[in-house]
Amino acid sequence: MLKALKGLSPLIIFIGFIAFLAFGLSRDPAKLDSILIDQPFPDFSLTTLDNPDAQVTHEILNGQISLVNVFGSWCVACVQEHPNLMQIDQTGRVQMIGINWRDDRDKGRKWLNRYGDPYDVILFDGDSQMAVDLGVTGAPETFIVDQAGRIRYKHIGIVTADDWRNTILPLINRLETEA
């Protein structure tokens, strides 16, 4: 009996491995849970993309709902997402904060000149300190921050028109009623 079980052990390991892969591959990476949900946005003091002397702190997020978007001129997916951010900006529903991540200031400015600037403020995170504090794994990533400065939603990947209409806008509507 013991010898038969030893013979089945590779099969049992293989089945376990397949089950693990099936579970992992069936999950939507844009819907990964974040430990930051309902937590205060991390404290920061960063310069703006346009002015390396202008310091902006986390206090800019207090008092209004904000969409915080991590992007870079090197990010191919950010080019695809950008028209959606331009349309979101046109709604006037949220403060738009950009975080230019792991970039060169000149390249970031040229990228925005080419594709448009939907942001009210663009923070420069050249050394990735903000990205680390937010648990950013790649660009684009987007956070919805409530009026009290708490992260209420994290979206990994491109924000599509459907994401805006079906997830983000209903959340903003709910947050406006909570105020």
N, CA, C and O of each residue as an XYZ file, in Angstrom:
716
protein
N       0.826     -1.202      0.000
C       0.000      0.000      0.000
C       0.869      1.263      0.000
O       0.624      2.192     -0.770
N       1.881      1.289      0.867
C       2.772      2.442      0.947
C       3.520      2.641     -0.361
O       3.731      3.773     -0.798
N       3.924      1.529     -0.992
C       4.631      1.608     -2.259
C       3.730      2.195     -3.354
O       4.200      2.947     -4.208
N       2.434      1.850     -3.326
C       1.482      2.375     -4.305
C       1.308      3.883     -4.127
O       1.227      4.617     -5.112
N       1.250      4.355     -2.868
C       1.127      5.797     -2.613
C       2.358      6.552     -3.086
O       2.253      7.662     -3.610
N       3.546      5.935     -2.896
C       4.769      6.585     -3.373
C       4.740      6.726     -4.887
O       5.225      7.719     -5.429
N       4.181      5.750     -5.562
C       4.078      5.806     -7.013
C       3.111      6.874     -7.482
O       3.268      7.408     -8.580
N       2.114      7.196     -6.670
C       1.122      8.208     -7.024
C       1.563      9.634     -6.656
O       0.945     10.604     -7.094
N       2.612      9.760     -5.868
C       3.008     11.093     -5.393
C       3.326     12.056     -6.541
O       2.937     13.220     -6.444
N       4.006     11.654     -7.619
C       4.195     12.619     -8.713
C       2.864     13.077     -9.325
O       2.718     14.242     -9.695
N       1.909     12.170     -9.428
C       0.599     12.519     -9.973
C      -0.122     13.494     -9.044
O      -0.742     14.448     -9.515
N      -0.051     13.271     -7.756
C      -0.695     14.152     -6.775
C      -0.055     15.544     -6.826
O      -0.756     16.555     -6.774
N       1.261     15.590     -6.928
C       1.964     16.874     -7.013
C       1.570     17.589     -8.299
O       1.325     18.795     -8.284
N       1.505     16.864     -9.410
C       1.125     17.441    -10.682
C      -0.295     18.009    -10.634
O      -0.532     19.114    -11.123
N      -1.235     17.273    -10.053
C      -2.622     17.748     -9.938
C      -2.684     19.001     -9.070
O      -3.420     19.936     -9.385
N      -1.921     19.027     -7.986
C      -1.870     20.212     -7.125
C      -1.315     21.414     -7.862
O      -1.810     22.531     -7.706
N      -0.289     21.187     -8.665
C       0.305     22.272     -9.451
C      -0.696     22.816    -10.473
O      -0.809     24.030    -10.642
N      -1.408     21.941    -11.141
C      -2.415     22.363    -12.122
C      -3.525     23.152    -11.431
O      -3.980     24.164    -11.965
N      -3.967     22.711    -10.260
C      -5.015     23.429     -9.525
C      -4.520     24.825     -9.135
O      -5.263     25.800     -9.241
N      -3.278     24.917     -8.689
C      -2.694     26.207     -8.328
C      -2.657     27.138     -9.534
O      -3.030     28.306     -9.423
N      -2.210     26.635    -10.691
C      -2.173     27.450    -11.902
C      -3.568     27.869    -12.345
O      -3.777     29.020    -12.728
N      -4.518     26.949    -12.297
C      -5.884     27.271    -12.718
C      -6.463     28.377    -11.854
O      -7.123     29.280    -12.367
N      -6.228     28.321    -10.557
C      -6.724     29.364     -9.662
C      -6.063     30.701     -9.977
O      -6.747     31.718    -10.095
N      -4.743     30.708    -10.114
C      -4.017     31.947    -10.359
C      -4.343     32.567    -11.694
O      -4.454     33.789    -11.793
N      -4.499     31.765    -12.719
C      -4.770     32.295    -14.048
C      -6.209     32.720    -14.237
O      -6.519     33.437    -15.188
N      -7.091     32.298    -13.359
C      -8.500     32.683    -13.484
C      -8.803     34.009    -12.793
O      -9.905     34.539    -12.939
N      -7.862     34.543    -12.057
C      -8.078     35.809    -11.356
C      -7.723     36.972    -12.254
O      -6.761     36.908    -13.020
N      -8.508     38.044    -12.158
C      -8.264     39.260    -12.931
C      -7.219     40.095    -12.202
O      -7.472     40.542    -11.083
N      -6.031     40.320    -12.812
C      -4.984     41.067    -12.109
C      -5.369     42.509    -11.829
O      -4.776     43.133    -10.950
N      -6.343     43.061    -12.549
C      -6.783     44.436    -12.296
C      -7.650     44.516    -11.049
O      -7.974     45.613    -10.594
N      -8.028     43.377    -10.493
C      -8.896     43.376     -9.324
C      -8.215     42.778     -8.108
O      -8.877     42.229     -7.228
N      -6.897     42.881     -8.056
C      -6.169     42.395     -6.898
C      -6.486     43.281     -5.696
O      -6.562     44.504     -5.814
N      -6.668     42.658     -4.559
C      -6.929     43.419     -3.354
C      -5.671     44.187     -2.950
O      -4.552     43.745     -3.212
N      -5.859     45.304     -2.329
C      -4.747     46.103     -1.846
C      -4.933     46.328     -0.356
O      -6.039     46.611      0.105
N      -3.848     46.202      0.392
C      -3.929     46.451      1.834
C      -4.135     47.934      2.120
O      -4.415     48.310      3.258
N      -3.999     48.782      1.098
C      -4.156     50.221      1.289
C      -5.604     50.697      1.222
O      -5.892     51.844      1.561
N      -6.526     49.820      0.785
C      -7.920     50.230      0.673
C      -8.432     50.644      2.047
O      -8.245     49.930      3.032
N      -9.078     51.799      2.101
C      -9.613     52.420      3.312
C      -8.532     52.911      4.278
O      -8.821     53.220      5.434
N      -7.288     52.982      3.800
C      -6.190     53.523      4.588
C      -5.851     54.934      4.076
O      -6.118     55.250      2.917
N      -5.273     55.770      4.925
C      -4.864     57.096      4.454
C      -3.824     56.979      3.339
O      -2.955     56.107      3.369
N      -3.929     57.870      2.362
C      -2.915     57.931      1.309
C      -1.583     58.181      2.004
O      -1.527     59.003      2.919
N      -0.505     57.503      1.605
C       0.784     57.693      2.285
C       1.235     59.150      2.264
O       1.038     59.867      1.283
N       1.842     59.566      3.369
C       2.418     60.910      3.420
C       3.482     61.032      2.337
O       4.212     60.080      2.060
N       3.562     62.195      1.736
C       4.599     62.420      0.739
C       4.899     63.902      0.645
O       4.103     64.752      1.043
N       6.046     64.177      0.117
C       6.442     65.525     -0.266
C       7.258     65.349     -1.537
O       8.420     64.945     -1.495
N       6.632     65.661     -2.670
C       7.273     65.499     -3.964
C       7.266     66.819     -4.712
O       6.454     67.704     -4.444
N       8.172     66.930     -5.638
C       8.177     68.103     -6.511
C       7.215     67.846     -7.666
O       6.798     66.713     -7.904
N       6.877     68.901     -8.367
C       6.031     68.743     -9.539
C       6.915     68.460    -10.753
O       8.116     68.731    -10.753
N       6.283     67.909    -11.782
C       7.028     67.595    -13.003
C       7.653     68.854    -13.595
O       8.795     68.824    -14.053
N       6.909     69.961    -13.588
C       7.386     71.190    -14.217
C       8.345     72.004    -13.368
O       9.104     72.813    -13.900
N       8.324     71.804    -12.055
C       9.126     72.659    -11.189
C       9.790     71.837    -10.086
O       9.134     71.466     -9.113
N      11.076     71.551    -10.229
C      11.771     70.754     -9.209
C      11.907     71.455     -7.858
O      12.384     70.854     -6.895
N      11.493     72.717     -7.779
C      11.549     73.451     -6.509
C      10.189     73.512     -5.815
O      10.111     73.873     -4.641
N       9.120     73.162     -6.529
C       7.767     73.248     -5.956
C       7.418     71.946     -5.251
O       7.278     70.904     -5.891
N       7.280     72.008     -3.938
C       6.951     70.830     -3.127
C       5.433     70.714     -2.960
O       4.754     71.699     -2.666
N       4.917     69.512     -3.149
C       3.501     69.216     -2.947
C       3.429     68.076     -1.936
O       4.192     67.114     -2.018
N       2.505     68.191     -0.980
C       2.359     67.152      0.040
C       1.013     66.442     -0.125
O       0.184     66.815     -0.955
N       0.830     65.412      0.692
C      -0.408     64.623      0.670
C      -1.640     65.477      0.985
O      -2.762     65.056      0.705
N      -1.455     66.645      1.550
C      -2.592     67.504      1.898
C      -3.390     67.948      0.672
O      -4.542     68.363      0.800
N      -2.783     67.862     -0.517
C      -3.496     68.228     -1.736
C      -4.697     67.302     -1.975
O      -5.610     67.642     -2.728
N      -4.687     66.133     -1.330
C      -5.751     65.153     -1.519
C      -6.912     65.347     -0.553
O      -7.934     64.673     -0.680
N      -6.775     66.245      0.401
C      -7.835     66.445      1.390
C      -8.917     67.382      0.855
O      -8.624     68.383      0.202
N     -10.168     67.038      1.144
C     -11.278     67.927      0.841
C     -11.970     67.686     -0.481
O     -13.009     68.290     -0.747
N     -11.428     66.825     -1.313
C     -12.081     66.527     -2.589
C     -11.719     65.118     -3.038
O     -10.704     64.561     -2.620
N     -12.545     64.563     -3.876
C     -12.287     63.236     -4.417
C     -11.229     63.383     -5.500
O     -11.305     64.271     -6.349
N     -10.237     62.492     -5.457
C      -9.130     62.576     -6.404
C      -8.931     61.257     -7.123
O      -9.092     60.184     -6.542
N      -8.582     61.352     -8.387
C      -8.116     60.219     -9.168
C      -6.619     60.408     -9.299
O      -6.161     61.390     -9.885
N      -5.853     59.474     -8.757
C      -4.394     59.546     -8.783
C      -3.902     58.483     -9.754
O      -4.130     57.290     -9.556
N      -3.227     58.928    -10.801
C      -2.815     58.029    -11.881
C      -1.304     57.991    -12.012
O      -0.658     59.028    -12.162
N      -0.744     56.785    -11.955
C       0.694     56.579    -12.107
C       0.973     56.303    -13.583
O       0.386     55.397    -14.175
N       1.867     57.086    -14.167
C       2.175     56.936    -15.589
C       3.649     57.239    -15.832
O       4.343     57.745    -14.951
N       4.114     56.926    -17.034
C       5.468     57.274    -17.451
C       5.540     57.383    -18.951
O       4.757     56.757    -19.666
N       6.469     58.171    -19.431
C       6.616     58.344    -20.881
C       7.076     57.047    -21.537
O       6.888     56.870    -22.741
N       7.661     56.156    -20.788
C       8.162     54.873    -21.269
C       7.069     53.803    -21.318
O       7.308     52.700    -21.808
N       5.879     54.117    -20.819
C       4.799     53.140    -20.619
C       3.904     53.070    -21.861
O       3.187     54.020    -22.176
N       3.958     51.939    -22.555
C       3.153     51.742    -23.759
C       1.662     51.719    -23.418
O       0.856     52.312    -24.135
N       1.295     51.049    -22.345
C      -0.121     50.967    -21.947
C      -0.671     52.339    -21.556
O      -1.868     52.588    -21.704
N       0.178     53.219    -21.064
C      -0.272     54.565    -20.682
C      -0.758     55.350    -21.906
O      -1.683     56.155    -21.799
N      -0.141     55.118    -23.053
C      -0.579     55.779    -24.283
C      -1.997     55.326    -24.622
O      -2.834     56.128    -25.037
N      -2.253     54.041    -24.440
C      -3.586     53.497    -24.722
C      -4.623     54.035    -23.732
O      -5.761     54.304    -24.117
N      -4.245     54.190    -22.483
C      -5.163     54.655    -21.444
C      -5.446     56.154    -21.544
O      -6.532     56.602    -21.177
N      -4.500     56.915    -22.026
C      -4.533     58.371    -21.914
C      -5.783     59.048    -22.487
O      -6.287     59.980    -21.861
N      -6.307     58.629    -23.639
C      -7.546     59.271    -24.123
C      -8.707     59.129    -23.137
O      -9.553     60.018    -23.041
N      -8.746     58.019    -22.410
C      -9.790     57.836    -21.400
C      -9.614     58.830    -20.252
O     -10.596     59.366    -19.738
N      -8.374     59.073    -19.853
C      -8.123     60.054    -18.788
C      -8.487     61.457    -19.253
O      -8.991     62.263    -18.470
N      -8.235     61.748    -20.517
C      -8.607     63.060    -21.059
C     -10.127     63.229    -20.997
O     -10.612     64.315    -20.681
N     -10.881     62.175    -21.293
C     -12.345     62.257    -21.219
C     -12.818     62.372    -19.776
O     -13.757     63.116    -19.495
N     -12.190     61.653    -18.866
C     -12.557     61.744    -17.446
C     -12.328     63.168    -16.959
O     -13.154     63.715    -16.229
N     -11.220     63.765    -17.357
C     -10.933     65.141    -16.955
C     -12.031     66.088    -17.424
O     -12.387     67.027    -16.713
N     -12.565     65.850    -18.603
C     -13.613     66.724    -19.150
C     -14.894     66.685    -18.323
O     -15.690     67.622    -18.383
N     -15.107     65.617    -17.551
C     -16.324     65.539    -16.736
C     -16.259     66.488    -15.549
O     -17.298     66.907    -15.040
N     -15.048     66.835    -15.097
C     -14.900     67.708    -13.934
C     -15.326     67.060    -12.624
O     -15.530     67.760    -11.632
N     -15.463     65.750    -12.602
C     -15.973     65.064    -11.417
C     -14.937     64.854    -10.321
O     -15.289     64.739     -9.147
N     -13.663     64.804    -10.698
C     -12.618     64.510     -9.717
C     -11.399     65.391     -9.970
O     -11.171     65.873    -11.080
N     -10.635     65.582     -8.919
C      -9.322     66.201     -9.061
C      -8.418     65.149     -9.693
O      -8.373     64.009     -9.232
N      -7.709     65.525    -10.734
C      -6.830     64.589    -11.443
C      -5.378     64.862    -11.033
O      -4.833     65.936    -11.286
N      -4.770     63.857    -10.392
C      -3.377     63.961     -9.961
C      -2.580     62.917    -10.734
O      -2.909     61.731    -10.702
N      -1.553     63.348    -11.416
C      -0.659     62.432    -12.108
C       0.595     62.216    -11.301
O       1.087     63.137    -10.649
N       1.114     61.012    -11.338
C       2.419     60.716    -10.746
C       3.306     60.221    -11.886
O       3.142     59.100    -12.368
N       4.237     61.056    -12.307
C       5.176     60.678    -13.352
C       6.272     59.857    -12.696
O       7.079     60.374    -11.925
N       6.288     58.579    -13.012
C       7.080     57.585    -12.276
C       8.256     57.089    -13.102
O       8.126     56.798    -14.291
N       9.408     57.001    -12.442
C      10.638     56.442    -13.040
C      10.912     57.046    -14.409
O      11.155     56.329    -15.380
N      10.872     58.334    -14.474
C      10.952     59.005    -15.764
C      12.001     60.097    -15.709
O      12.592     60.367    -14.664
N      12.211     60.699    -16.821
C      13.022     61.885    -16.979
C      12.061     63.063    -17.132
O      11.089     62.972    -17.881
N      12.320     64.155    -16.439
C      11.392     65.289    -16.475
C      11.115     65.757    -17.913
O       9.962     65.980    -18.281
N      12.150     65.900    -18.707
C      11.944     66.378    -20.087
C      11.101     65.389    -20.890
O      10.217     65.800    -21.642
N      11.363     64.100    -20.739
C      10.580     63.100    -21.475
C       9.125     63.104    -21.008
O       8.211     62.955    -21.819
N       8.910     63.273    -19.708
C       7.548     63.344    -19.182
C       6.782     64.533    -19.736
O       5.618     64.408    -20.118
N       7.442     65.697    -19.778
C       6.792     66.899    -20.318
C       6.493     66.751    -21.812
O       5.418     67.129    -22.277
N       7.447     66.203    -22.549
C       7.235     66.005    -24.000
C       6.077     65.036    -24.242
O       5.271     65.241    -25.150
N       5.998     63.990    -23.435
C       4.925     63.003    -23.574
C       3.566     63.674    -23.366
O       2.635     63.447    -24.138
N       3.455     64.498    -22.324
C       2.194     65.203    -22.054
C       1.884     66.239    -23.132
O       0.720     66.435    -23.482
N       2.902     66.900    -23.659
C       2.673     67.840    -24.757
C       2.125     67.107    -25.983
O       1.296     67.644    -26.718
N       2.588     65.897    -26.193
C       2.148     65.121    -27.361
C       0.729     64.572    -27.200
O      -0.077     64.641    -28.127
N       0.425     64.021    -26.006
C      -0.848     63.314    -25.812
C      -1.904     64.124    -25.067
O      -3.066     63.721    -25.023
N      -1.525     65.249    -24.485
C      -2.462     66.064    -23.726
C      -2.238     65.904    -22.232
O      -1.679     64.907    -21.776
N      -2.681     66.894    -21.482
C      -2.476     66.914    -20.033
C      -3.815     66.992    -19.313
O      -4.412     68.066    -19.237
N      -4.300     65.860    -18.778
C      -5.568     65.878    -18.060
C      -5.419     66.221    -16.577
O      -6.419     66.331    -15.868
N      -4.192     66.390    -16.103
C      -3.929     66.467    -14.674
C      -3.998     67.892    -14.136
O      -3.574     68.846    -14.787
N      -4.544     68.005    -12.932
C      -4.517     69.276    -12.214
C      -3.142     69.524    -11.628
O      -2.673     70.662    -11.582
N      -2.496     68.456    -11.180
C      -1.145     68.507    -10.622
C      -0.422     67.247    -11.084
O      -1.001     66.161    -11.113
N       0.852     67.406    -11.447
C       1.668     66.247    -11.827
C       2.854     66.182    -10.878
O       3.710     67.067    -10.863
N       2.885     65.125    -10.094
C       3.984     64.893     -9.169
C       5.080     64.119     -9.884
O       4.800     63.311    -10.770
N       6.325     64.364     -9.499
C       7.460     63.675    -10.112
C       8.039     62.693     -9.100
O       8.501     63.092     -8.031
N       8.011     61.405     -9.444
C       8.517     60.340     -8.572
C       9.659     59.607     -9.269
O       9.563     58.420     -9.579
N      10.724     60.334     -9.503
C      11.860     59.775    -10.226
C      12.576     58.666     -9.495
O      13.149     57.780    -10.129
N      12.557     58.692     -8.164
C      13.269     57.664     -7.399
C      12.343     56.550     -6.880
O      12.778     55.684     -6.121
N      11.087     56.577     -7.286
C      10.096     55.523     -6.976
C       9.672     55.465     -5.516
O       9.062     54.476     -5.107
N       9.967     56.475     -4.721
C       9.575     56.411     -3.306
C       8.057     56.338     -3.150
O       7.557     55.528     -2.369
N       7.318     57.173     -3.883
C       5.859     57.147     -3.811
C       5.334     55.811     -4.328
O       4.435     55.221     -3.729
N       5.889     55.337     -5.431
C       5.439     54.065     -6.013
C       5.623     52.917     -5.021
O       4.757     52.049     -4.910
N       6.720     52.909     -4.315
C       6.962     51.873     -3.303
C       5.932     51.982     -2.186
O       5.358     50.978     -1.764
N       5.700     53.192     -1.712
C       4.733     53.397     -0.630
C       3.322     52.973     -1.036
O       2.537     52.534     -0.195
N       3.001     53.105     -2.322
C       1.676     52.733     -2.820
C       1.593     51.272     -3.268
O       0.509     50.781     -3.585
N       2.721     50.584     -3.295
C       2.710     49.204     -3.755
C       2.513     49.081     -5.255
O       1.970     48.086     -5.733
N       2.951     50.084     -5.996
C       2.810     50.063     -7.447
C       3.725     48.982     -8.023
O       4.901     48.888     -7.670
N       3.163     48.174     -8.908
C       3.936     47.114     -9.553
C       4.220     47.417    -11.012
O       5.075     46.775    -11.623
N       3.526     48.375    -11.572
C       3.736     48.757    -12.963
C       2.782     49.877    -13.315
O       1.834     50.167    -12.585
N       3.052     50.498    -14.446
C       2.168     51.573    -14.892
C       1.347     51.051    -16.067
O       1.823     50.214    -16.833
N       0.132     51.537    -16.210
C      -0.544     52.495    -15.342
C      -1.206     51.822    -14.148
O      -1.619     50.665    -14.220
N      -1.298     52.546    -13.076
C      -2.099     52.177    -11.913
C      -2.829     53.434    -11.471
O      -2.305     54.545    -11.561
N      -4.056     53.232    -10.990
C      -4.906     54.369    -10.647
C      -5.547     54.137     -9.285
O      -5.976     53.029     -8.964
N      -5.604     55.192     -8.497
C      -6.206     55.154     -7.169
C      -7.312     56.187     -7.100
O      -7.185     57.282     -7.647
N      -8.399     55.838     -6.425
C      -9.434     56.812     -6.103
C      -9.288     57.117     -4.619
O      -9.295     56.218     -3.778
N      -9.156     58.400     -4.320
C      -8.935     58.861     -2.951
C     -10.132     59.722     -2.556
O     -10.535     60.621     -3.294
N     -10.702     59.431     -1.366
C     -11.886     60.176     -0.931
C     -11.514     61.537     -0.340
O     -10.339     61.900     -0.270
N     -12.535     62.278      0.083
C     -12.343     63.640      0.583
C     -11.499     63.693      1.856
O     -10.902     64.724      2.165
N     -11.450     62.597      2.585
C     -10.660     62.545      3.812
C      -9.229     62.075      3.554
O      -8.448     61.926      4.494
N      -8.878     61.842      2.283
C      -7.519     61.422      1.954
C      -7.285     59.928      2.091
O      -6.139     59.493      2.198
N      -8.359     59.125      2.091
C      -8.224     57.663      2.195
C      -8.349     57.032      0.812
O      -9.178     57.438     -0.003
N      -7.515     56.042      0.570
C      -7.593     55.297     -0.681
C      -8.830     54.416     -0.630
O      -8.995     53.618      0.292
N      -9.688     54.561     -1.608
C     -10.931     53.779     -1.630
C     -10.962     52.744     -2.734
O     -11.784     51.828     -2.706
N     -10.070     52.878     -3.712
C     -10.071     51.940     -4.833
C      -8.700     51.980     -5.499
O      -8.069     53.032     -5.603
N      -8.256     50.801     -5.949
C      -7.010     50.701     -6.704
C      -7.294     49.921     -7.974
O      -7.868     48.833     -7.933
N      -6.889     50.487     -9.103
C      -7.069     49.826    -10.395
C      -5.693     49.595    -11.003
O      -4.917     50.533    -11.188
N      -5.403     48.348    -11.309
C      -4.139     48.000    -11.950
C      -4.395     47.850    -13.442
O      -5.284     47.108    -13.857
N      -3.616     48.555    -14.236
C      -3.767     48.472    -15.679
C      -4.519     49.670    -16.230
O      -4.738     50.667    -15.542
N      -4.905     49.544    -17.480
C      -5.562     50.625    -18.212
C      -6.964     50.870    -17.665
O      -7.745     49.930    -17.516
N      -7.286     52.112    -17.369
C      -8.661     52.498    -17.032
C      -9.396     52.680    -18.358
O      -9.076     53.568    -19.147
N     -10.378     51.830    -18.581
C     -11.161     51.905    -19.813
C     -12.424     52.735    -19.577
O     -12.751     53.093    -18.445
N     -13.115     53.029    -20.663
C     -14.399     53.731    -20.542
C     -15.378     52.902    -19.718
O     -16.149     53.457    -18.936
N     -15.357     51.584    -19.884
C     -16.232     50.711    -19.089
C     -15.861     50.758    -17.610
O     -16.743     50.780    -16.751
N     -14.555     50.773    -17.304
C     -14.121     50.876    -15.903
C     -14.638     52.174    -15.293
O     -15.120     52.182    -14.160
N     -14.537     53.260    -16.035
C     -15.029     54.554    -15.549
C     -16.533     54.490    -15.299
O     -17.009     54.847    -14.222
N     -17.257     54.040    -16.284
C     -18.724     54.040    -16.229
C     -19.263     53.034    -15.196
O     -20.202     53.351    -14.465
N     -18.689     51.846    -15.129
C     -19.264     50.765    -14.322
C     -18.682     50.632    -12.918
O     -19.322     50.049    -12.043
N     -17.488     51.157    -12.688
C     -16.845     50.980    -11.374
C     -16.487     52.308    -10.721
O     -16.896     52.580     -9.593
N     -15.731     53.127    -11.425
C     -15.173     54.331    -10.801
C     -16.234     55.406    -10.589
O     -16.328     55.969     -9.498
N     -17.026     55.697    -11.605
C     -18.055     56.730    -11.459
C     -19.092     56.367    -10.386
O     -19.457     57.237     -9.595
N     -19.583     55.118    -10.326
C     -20.502     54.777     -9.223
C     -19.844     54.950     -7.844
O     -20.504     55.355     -6.887
N     -18.557     54.646     -7.748
C     -17.848     54.853     -6.480
C     -17.793     56.354     -6.149
O     -18.027     56.743     -5.005
N     -17.490     57.178     -7.127
C     -17.455     58.634     -6.902
C     -18.823     59.142     -6.468
O     -18.927     59.956     -5.551
N     -19.861     58.664     -7.122
C     -21.218     59.060     -6.726
C     -21.494     58.696     -5.266
O     -22.070     59.488     -4.519
N     -21.081     57.502     -4.870
C     -21.279     57.062     -3.489
C     -20.458     57.914     -2.525
O     -20.952     58.303     -1.467
N     -19.207     58.207     -2.884
C     -18.361     59.011     -2.011
C     -18.910     60.426     -1.851
O     -18.786     61.019     -0.780
N     -19.513     60.971     -2.903
C     -20.102     62.312     -2.807
C     -21.277     62.321     -1.827
O     -21.495     63.318     -1.138
N     -22.018     61.247     -1.758
C     -23.152     61.200     -0.818
C     -22.685     60.966      0.613
O     -23.390     61.318      1.558
N     -21.514     60.381      0.782
C     -20.972     60.136      2.127
C     -20.423     61.409      2.742
O     -20.309     61.504      3.964
N     -20.085     62.376      1.927
C     -19.439     63.602      2.436
C     -20.331     64.395      3.341
O     -19.927     65.444      3.843
